[in-house]
Structure formats: structure tokens, C-alpha cells
Amino acid sequence: MTSAHSRTRWHLVVVLGLLAACLAGLVVVASIWPGATAVPHGLPVAVSGPEHDVRALERAVERRTVDAVSWRRVDSRVAAVDAVRTRSVDGAVVLGADVEVVRAGGAGPAETVIDRIAAGLEDGGAPVRITDVAPGVTADPTGSVLSALAFPLAIGGLVGGVVISLSVVHVSRRASALVVLAAGVGGIVVVVAHAVFRVLPGDAASLWAVVALSIFATSSLVVGLHALLGGRGIIVAGATTLLLAIPLSAASIPSEFIVGGFGAVGQFFIPGATLTLLRDTAYFPDAPQAGSWAILAAWAVCSPWWGTAELHPPRRPPASRWRPGTRDTAPTPLE
């Protein structure tokens, strides 16, 4: 039976409840802010064709979308298609006897702007041919499921890191636990998303490597900061991930639309680099991927070293000399 002295005082209950509500509200605000303040600006789109036709297109699109598009001149249709396939641009317009809009359904939220450009050209009376060089899969034609992976992968890495921080002692054992965690989560995600539901196309081994490295990087960040700062380290890792990294990952909107250029900053955090690399692996194998791999590798390699100091190892209950079958009636603590 709980004694009166062990009960939490009412004023502390209220204060803790309000503090928890404020923290939850802060997470909600951080999640909503990028989309609520997004400004369509600077989406790279390639254009090829006669000079006067290109200028007319730029003026027409600017009237409809203001500064949403940043035009990139290319010499030919081949160059335009290549730019889309390598993700140098998010779409392309090829002008000539016929008008062709080159899109990539697997690019996710950026394609809404490309579709608006195509709709505007059709409204102008010109026959428009639409070519999708990286179409989404049947189960996920818009790539929205891939975008939704940012949050569960981040939460999975955080939870795994907390469990390892509080239950595993010694650097080598923590590192082994991190490897097992990362490999296991990577395998589960690939089996579920790639093999069962078929919402994540691409090479299974490459997808597993991306997910595993992402989980390893996030969980090792938690483990390393916990070793360095104790319980406060877990709070720092969680706050950085939930309030900064995930909102700036550009999961639901193009990174160019996040105000203040913070979308580009978000690509240097684990969730942003993970989503970019997963999308490239799934839909754009010709796109350069070294940058995203390097970012994830840097987080993964640097974070565990913070845990080598073992400044805050998990607490263990005191050892006991008592063994079953002895005359002692209660455990006797070691001196």
C-alpha cells in the first residue's frame, strides 16, 4: 500500500503536466512550421527550345507561380531528360513543334509544381506530351509513403539508442548492440516496404544499407550524448531530432520551399540525408549519392566516439553474496 509520504504533491503534478503539454506543443509547432510557412521559390526546372518560345514560357509560368520556378537552360531534350534522371532538376519542359513536359513521379512533393506547369500549358491550347522518366510504383504512385518514413525511422533510432544507453555497459558491447539494432531494423523495413507492400522500389541490399546506416547514426548519437552528458544527453538528442532534424528534412515539401534556406541545412541532418538517399536509391540510380552517404557516415562514425569515455554508465543493482541454499535469510551487500 502506498504511503502518503510517497505521493507526488499536487502542485508538482500540475507543473509537470503543463511542462509535458508545452513540450508536446513544441513538437507539434516544429512539425507544422515548415509547411505552414513554405514559400514556393526556386524549384529547379530545365527548359530547352527556341529562345523566343523559352522566354514566353518563363513569362507565362511566372504569372501563374510567381517565383516558384528557377529555370535552367539546356541544349536539347537529351540533356533535359538526363538532368531529371540525375536529380539536377525536378522536371523539364522541351519546346519545339510539340511541347513535352518531363517529370519524375518518384521525386515526391516537387512534382506538384511540374504538374501545374503542364496544366498551364494545356490550358493555353498547346498539345502537351508528358513523359515520366522515374514513375512511382503502383502501390505508391506519388512517393508519399517514402516521405512518411522520416518520422518512424527517426523515432526507431531514438528509442533504440535510449534502450542501449540505459541497459548495455561497456563501449564494445554498446557498439555491438548498435550494429545488431541497425541491421535488424534495416532488414525489417526492407522486408515490409520493399518485399511485402512494394512501396519502396530499387535494389534491396542498397535500401537495407541506407536504413541500417540511418538507424545506426541516430541511435549512436543518443548513446554517445548519454555517455557524455548522462540523462541530459538523451534529451539533447531527442530535441535535436524532433524539433530540428525532422521538420527540416523536407519530407512533405520541396527543400527549396522551406523559408530562410533551412531546407538545405536540413539535408545535413540524419533524417534529411536518409530521405534523399532512399529516394535516390529507389528511383534515381543515376543521381550522385556520395554526398548523402558521406553525411550519414559522418554522423555514424563520429557519434560513438563520444561514448568511449564511459562517463555515465548505466546503474546496476549492488551485488550480493547470498546464494540459494545458504543460511543467510537475506542478501548481504558486498563491501
C-alpha positions in Angstrom: 0.0 0.0 0.0 1.5 3.4 -1.0 2.1 5.7 1.9 1.1 9.3 1.9 4.7 10.5 2.0 5.4 8.7 -1.3 2.7 10.5 -3.3 3.6 13.4 -5.6 2.4 16.8 -4.4 -0.5 18.2 -6.3 1.3 21.5 -7.3 4.1 19.4 -8.8 1.6 17.2 -10.7 0.2 20.3 -12.3 3.6 21.8 -13.1 4.8 18.5 -14.6 1.6 18.1 -16.6 1.9 21.7 -18.0 5.5 21.1 -18.8 4.7 17.9 -20.7 1.9 19.7 -22.6 4.3 22.5 -23.6 6.9 20.1 -24.8 4.3 18.2 -26.9 3.0 21.5 -28.3 6.5 22.5 -29.2 6.9 19.3 -31.2 3.6 20.0 -33.0 4.7 23.5 -33.8 8.0 22.4 -35.1 6.3 19.8 -37.3 3.7 22.2 -38.7 6.0 25.2 -39.2 7.8 24.2 -42.4 4.6 23.5 -44.3 2.7 26.4 -42.8 5.4 29.0 -43.7 6.5 27.4 -47.0 7.1 29.8 -49.9 7.2 28.3 -53.4 10.5 29.5 -54.6 13.5 28.4 -56.7 12.4 24.9 -57.8 14.9 23.9 -60.5 13.3 23.1 -63.8 15.2 22.6 -67.1 13.9 24.2 -70.3 15.0 23.6 -73.9 13.8 25.2 -77.2 13.9 28.3 -79.3 14.8 31.4 -77.4 11.5 33.3 -78.0 9.5 30.3 -77.0 11.5 29.9 -73.8 11.0 33.5 -72.8 7.3 33.3 -73.5 7.1 30.2 -71.3 9.1 31.8 -68.5 6.8 34.8 -68.5 3.6 32.7 -68.6 4.8 30.4 -65.7 5.9 33.4 -63.7 2.5 34.9 -63.9 0.9 31.7 -62.5 3.5 30.6 -60.0 5.4 33.8 -59.2 8.9 32.8 -58.2 8.2 29.1 -57.7 10.5 28.0 -60.6 14.1 28.6 -61.2 14.7 27.9 -64.9 17.9 26.1 -66.1 18.6 26.3 -69.8 19.7 23.1 -71.5 20.7 22.5 -75.1 18.5 19.5 -76.0 15.8 17.1 -75.0 18.5 14.5 -74.1 20.2 17.0 -71.8 16.8 17.8 -70.2 15.9 14.1 -69.6 19.4 13.5 -68.2 19.1 16.4 -65.8 15.8 15.0 -64.4 17.2 11.4 -64.1 20.2 12.7 -62.1 18.0 15.0 -60.0 19.9 18.1 -61.1 16.4 19.5 -61.7 12.9 18.3 -60.6 11.4 18.5 -64.1 11.9 19.8 -67.6 10.0 21.5 -70.5 11.0 20.8 -74.0 9.7 23.3 -76.6 9.5 22.8 -80.3 7.0 21.5 -82.8 5.5 19.7 -79.9 5.6 20.6 -76.2 6.9 17.9 -73.8 6.9 18.0 -70.0 9.4 15.7 -68.4 8.6 14.7 -64.9 9.7 12.2 -62.2 6.8 10.8 -60.2 9.2 9.3 -57.7 10.6 12.8 -56.8 7.6 13.2 -54.4 6.2 16.6 -53.4 8.2 18.6 -56.0 6.1 17.1 -58.8 3.0 19.1 -57.9 4.7 22.2 -59.4 5.7 20.3 -62.5 2.1 19.2 -62.9 0.9 22.8 -62.5 3.2 23.8 -65.3 1.9 21.1 -67.6 -1.7 22.0 -66.8 -1.0 25.7 -67.6 0.5 24.7 -71.0 -2.6 22.6 -71.7 -4.9 25.5 -70.8 -3.0 27.6 -73.3 -4.2 25.4 -76.0 -0.9 23.7 -76.8 -0.9 19.9 -77.0 1.3 18.6 -74.3 3.1 15.3 -74.1 4.0 14.2 -70.6 6.9 11.8 -70.1 7.6 10.3 -66.6 11.3 9.2 -66.5 11.1 7.9 -62.9 7.5 6.9 -62.3 6.2 6.0 -58.8 5.3 2.4 -58.2 1.7 1.2 -58.4 1.4 1.0 -54.6 2.8 4.5 -54.1 2.5 6.5 -57.4 3.3 9.8 -55.7 6.2 8.7 -53.5 4.3 9.8 -50.4 4.9 6.6 -48.5 8.6 7.1 -48.8 8.3 10.6 -47.5 6.4 9.3 -44.5 9.4 7.1 -43.4 11.3 10.0 -41.9 9.4 10.1 -38.6 9.3 6.3 -37.8 13.0 5.8 -38.7 14.0 8.7 -36.5 11.8 7.5 -33.6 13.1 4.0 -34.1 16.7 5.2 -33.8 16.0 7.3 -30.8 14.2 4.5 -28.9 16.9 2.0 -29.8 19.5 4.4 -28.6 17.8 5.0 -25.3 17.4 1.3 -24.6 21.1 0.6 -25.3 22.2 3.6 -23.3 20.3 2.5 -20.2 20.9 -1.2 -20.4 24.2 -2.0 -22.0 27.6 -1.4 -20.3 31.0 -1.1 -22.0 31.9 0.5 -25.3 32.4 -2.7 -27.3 29.1 -4.1 -26.2 27.2 -0.9 -26.9 28.8 -0.8 -30.4 27.7 -4.4 -31.0 24.2 -3.7 -29.8 24.1 -0.7 -32.2 25.1 -2.9 -35.1 22.5 -5.5 -34.3 19.8 -2.9 -33.9 20.7 -1.2 -37.2 20.9 -4.5 -39.1 17.6 -5.7 -37.7 15.6 -2.5 -38.4 17.1 -2.3 -41.9 16.0 -5.9 -42.6 12.5 -5.3 -41.2 12.0 -2.1 -43.3 13.2 -3.7 -46.5 11.0 -6.8 -46.0 7.9 -4.8 -45.1 8.2 -1.8 -47.5 10.1 -3.5 -50.4 9.0 -7.1 -50.5 5.6 -7.2 -48.9 3.9 -3.9 -49.7 6.1 -3.0 -52.6 6.1 0.7 -51.9 9.9 1.0 -51.9 11.5 0.0 -55.3 15.1 -0.4 -56.0 17.9 -2.7 -55.0 17.1 -4.4 -51.7 20.7 -4.6 -50.5 21.2 -0.8 -51.1 17.9 0.1 -49.4 18.9 -2.1 -46.4 22.3 -0.3 -46.2 20.6 3.1 -46.2 18.1 2.3 -43.5 20.7 0.5 -41.3 23.2 3.3 -41.6 20.5 5.8 -40.7 19.4 3.9 -37.6 23.0 3.3 -36.5 23.7 7.1 -36.8 20.6 8.2 -34.8 20.9 5.6 -32.1 24.7 6.1 -31.7 24.0 9.8 -31.4 21.8 9.0 -28.4 24.3 6.6 -26.9 27.2 9.0 -27.4 25.5 12.0 -25.9 24.2 9.9 -22.9 27.8 8.8 -22.2 28.9 12.4 -22.4 26.1 14.2 -20.6 24.1 11.5 -18.8 20.3 11.8 -18.9 20.6 15.3 -20.4 22.3 13.8 -23.4 19.2 11.8 -24.3 17.1 15.0 -24.0 19.5 16.8 -26.3 19.5 14.0 -28.9 15.7 13.8 -28.8 15.2 17.5 -29.0 17.6 17.9 -31.9 15.9 15.2 -33.9 12.3 16.0 -33.2 12.5 19.8 -33.2 15.1 20.4 -35.8 16.1 17.5 -37.9 12.7 16.1 -38.8 11.0 19.4 -39.5 13.8 20.5 -41.8 14.1 17.1 -43.6 11.8 18.3 -46.4 9.7 15.1 -46.2 6.4 16.7 -47.3 7.6 19.8 -49.3 10.5 20.5 -51.6 13.5 21.7 -49.6 13.6 24.9 -51.7 10.3 25.9 -50.3 11.4 26.0 -46.6 11.9 29.6 -45.7 15.3 31.0 -45.0 17.2 28.4 -46.9 16.8 26.0 -43.9 15.7 23.2 -46.3 19.3 22.9 -47.5 20.5 22.9 -43.9 18.1 20.1 -43.1 19.9 17.8 -45.6 22.9 17.8 -43.3 20.9 16.1 -40.6 20.2 12.4 -40.4 16.5 12.4 -41.5 17.1 14.7 -44.4 20.1 12.8 -45.7 18.2 9.5 -45.2 15.2 10.6 -47.3 17.3 11.9 -50.1 19.4 8.8 -50.2 16.4 6.5 -50.0 14.7 8.4 -52.9 17.8 8.3 -55.0 18.3 4.6 -54.4 14.7 3.8 -55.1 14.0 6.0 -58.1 17.2 7.8 -59.3 20.1 5.3 -59.5 21.9 7.7 -61.9 21.9 10.6 -59.4 25.1 11.4 -57.4 24.8 9.9 -53.9 28.2 10.3 -52.4 27.2 13.5 -50.5 24.3 11.8 -48.7 26.3 8.7 -47.9 29.1 10.9 -46.5 26.7 12.8 -44.2 25.2 9.6 -42.8 28.7 8.1 -42.4 29.9 11.2 -40.6 27.1 11.0 -38.1 27.6 7.3 -37.6 31.4 7.4 -37.2 31.6 10.5 -35.0 28.8 9.8 -32.6 30.0 6.5 -31.0 33.4 8.1 -30.1 31.6 10.3 -27.6 30.7 7.2 -25.7 34.2 5.9 -25.2 34.7 8.0 -22.0 32.0 5.9 -20.2 31.3 9.0 -18.0 27.8 7.9 -17.2 27.5 4.1 -17.4 24.1 2.6 -16.6 23.5 1.9 -12.9 23.4 -1.7 -11.7 22.0 -3.0 -8.5 24.5 -3.8 -5.8 26.0 -7.3 -5.9 25.1 -9.8 -3.2 27.0 -12.6 -1.5 23.7 -14.5 -0.9 23.3 -17.7 -2.9 20.4 -20.2 -2.9 20.8 -22.9 -0.2 22.9 -20.8 2.2 21.8 -20.0 5.8 21.5 -16.3 5.1 17.9 -15.2 5.1 18.5 -12.1 3.1 21.1 -10.9 0.6 24.1 -9.2 2.1 25.6 -6.4 0.1 29.2 -6.6 -0.9 31.6 -4.3 0.9 
